[in-house]
């Protein structure tokens, strides 16, 4: 997974389905499943969240990895 310079970071971490849970890449509300990544950025930890499709993966691929999925250092 690569975070793009154009992806939006967030200070909050709302639950999937809440209007505030928007994708860092496309800006759309995430209704079903979010892929989340965290990065130390400036004054605190920032969250990036994505629709699986915005990262080019299917929901089945994400589910196969389990809850924790692969962990990569950002």
Beta strands, then each sheet from edge to edge (+ up, - down):
strand 1: 35-41
strand 2: 44-50
sheet 1: 1+ 2-
end
